[in-house]
Amino acid sequence: MPLQAQLTLLAIYLMSKYSNENFITSGDIYDIHLELTKKLTGVKELTKRRISDYINELTLAGIITANTRSMGHYGRTKIITLDVDIKLIERTLSQIKRFKMSDILNHKPIILQNNKVKVRNNVFKKLL
């Protein structure tokens, strides 16, 4: 599996691990992927379209389920759920040398941190 596909799976894993929601959106995966590319050296940011392609590949592999849903005025998004046990994904990702060297498997995404908010690619501390 290519590194970018591994990062996409890692983003889905982190959302599943730290989120209380029952579903994950493709937009959240894209935002987390951007965070992860900044933490790993030599990894380029991908477009939303390319992330969507990797989500489709993971769906074909039977790792996730991704259903497209219309959000009305906000457009269409993919709702993603894991089809494989999260512990199996954690074991698999922990064997990747690049992920092992950086403590990225324990990274809590900004969109899930209670004391931070992201506005137009800037991260701010919540005042309330």
N, C-alpha and C positions, 0 to 999 in steps of 0.2 A: 504494500500500500504506500503511495507517495506521501511525502512529509506533509503536504498541504491537506490531504485527505485525513491524515492522522491528527492534524491540528483541528480540523472540522469535527472529528469524533471527540477530541479532547474538549472542545467548546461545549458540545452536547453533554458530555460526561460532567463537566463542571456545573452546568445549569441543573442537571438532574441531582447532583450531589448537594448543592447549596440552596436550591430553590424549593419553596413550599408549594409552588404551582404544580398542577397536574399535566401541564403542557408547556412546550417550548416553541417559540416562533423563530422563523428563519432570520428575522431582523435582529433578534437577540444573539443568535449564533454569529451573525456577521459582526456585531459590536464586540463580542468576546474574542472572535478571531483577530480583530484589529489589535486588541489588548495583548494577545498572545504573541503576535508578530513583533510587537515592540519589546517584549521580554526576551525573545530569542534572537540572537544575532544572525544576520545573513538570510533572514526569511522575509520575502516580499509580501506586501498586502495584496489581497485579491479583491476583485470586484464582487458585487452581490450576485451577479450572474454566475460567476465561477464557483462561488460558495454553493449556490443552488445546484450546480452540476455535481459537486461532491456530495451534497445531501441526497441527490438522486442515485448516485453510485452506492452510497451506504444503504439506501432503501432496497436497491436491487440485490445487495449482498445479504439482506435479511437482518441487518443489525438494528435498523430503525424503521418506523413507519412515518411517512410524511404525507399528510393530506392537505390539499390546497383549499383554503377557505376565503371567501370574500368578506372583507371588513368594511364594506360600503364605501364611504367617502375616502377611507384610508387605503384603499386598494386591496390586492390579494396578498396572502401570506401563506406559508406552509406551517402547519401545526405538526410538531415532531414529538414522537414518543419512542422510548427505547423498547426494543423487542428482545433484548438480551439482558441478562442479569448485570446490574451495575458493578458487582464485585468481579465478574469476569472481565469487563471492560477495564476496570482499575488494574487488575493483574496484567492484562495485555499491554496497557499504556505504560505501566511501570517498568516493563522490560525494554522499552525504547531508550537507547543510550542517551540521546539528546534530552529527553524529558527527565531522565534519572539525574543527570548532572545539574540541571537547574531545578529548583523545588517547585516546578510549575504545576504538578498534580495537586498541590495544596493551595493554589492561587484562588482567591475568592474574587469573582468578577465585580467590577465597579457597580454594575447595574443591580447587584444583589447586596451591596454594602449599605447598611442602614444610615450611616452618617455622611454619605456622599451622594451627589447628584451630577449627572452628565448633561450639559447643555451645549449643543453645537461643537462637539469634540473637545470641550473643556470640562474639567472635573472640578467641582466646588464642594466645600464642606457645607452640609445642611446647618442652618442656624436654628431651626425649630425641631 
